[in-house]
Structures are given as C-alpha cells and as structure tokens.
C-alpha cells in the first residue's frame, strides 16, 4: 500500500505528502476536507511540493479541495504542483482552473 498524508504545516497551510493514487485518495479526501473546514484562516495554501508521484487522483483531490474551500468561504492557492500532476491538468484542459501560486 502506498504511503501518503495531508497535514497542517502552519495556520492556513496544508501539505500533501507521498504518493497520490487510488489506494490513498479516499483517506486524503476526507482528511483534507476536515482540515479545510476546521481551519480558522480566511485562505488556505495547499503545498504539493512533497508529492512523490500522482495519478489523476491527485488532480481530483485538488478540484475537491477547491470545492471544499469555496463551500467554507475560503480561498485556496496551490503551490509546488509536481510535473506529472501538471501534465494531467494540461491534457484535461484544467490548468487554467487551478489556483496556482504565482
């Protein structure tokens, strides 16, 4: 089984770590939703620089976390998107939808 986690790195900052795939996605999805909803920060920074490998599950998680943030009245910014996730977003035509850090 793959190792992955989402953790609070600092107030308003979450970090995705490890391999994002079908075996880790459901747990990351629920934990990420909980962390976003319980954050007292007005905005959330999602750091993906520690993601080792991802499938389309990683992109699905980003989109779900965008919805969670919006539903909680928070903005979301994504930093450190790995190249494989960026390529999946490009092929899917979703790159322009992602709130990537400038």
N, C-alpha and C positions, 0 to 999 in steps of 0.2 A: 504494500500500500504506500502511496505517495505521502510525503510529509509537507504540510502547508499550514499556515496560520494567518490570521489577521489580528493585529494588536494595536493598542493605543500607544503611539510613540511619544506624544505630548498632547496637551489640551488642543482639541480640534485637528489633530493629525493622526491618521491611521496608516499602518504599514502592512502591505501584503508581502508574505514571505513564502518561498518554496515553489512547489510545482502545482500549477492550477490545471486540474483535469477533472474528469467525471467522478473520480473517487473522492476528491477534496472539495469540489464545488458546492454541494449542498450544505456542508458544515460551515464553509466560509460565507455562504449566502446568508445564513441565519445569524451568525455571529456579527457579520458586517452590518446587517440591518439593526441589530440590537445596539451596537456601538454608535451608529449614526443617530438613532432615535434618542439615546440617553445622553448624548453629548450636549453640553451647555453652550458650546461655541456656535456662533452665527454662521460659520462656514467650516467646511471640512476639507482638509488636504489629504488625498489618498496617495501615498508614496508606493510606487510599484518597482522601485529600483532593486529590491531584494527578491523579485520573482525570478526563479531559475529557468523555468520553462512553462509554456502555456499552450493550451489548445483554444478552440473557440469558447470554451468555458470561461476563460479569463475575460474575454470581451463581454460575454453575457453578464459576468459579475459587475463589470464597470457600468454597464447600462442599468442593471438592477440597483446599484448603489446611487446612480444619478436619480432614479425614481424615488428611492428612499429619502435622499437628501431633500428633494423637491417637496415630497409629502410632509417632511418635518420642518419645512420653511427655511432650509439651509441651502447655501450654495456649495457646490463641490468643484474642486480643482484636482486634476490628476497629474502627478509628477513621476518621471522615470519610467515611462511605458517601455517595456522591452521590445526589441525589434520584431520578434515573432508575433506579438500582440498587435503591433503597429501594422504589420503586413496583413494580418487577418482583417483589421479595420479598413485598410485600403481596398482590399479585394471586395469587401462587403459594402463599400461606399459609406462607411460610418465615421471615417476620420474627422470630418468636419463637425460631427455631432458631439465629439468627445471634448470635455472642458479641460484641455491640456494646458499645463503651466507654460507661460511664455518664456 
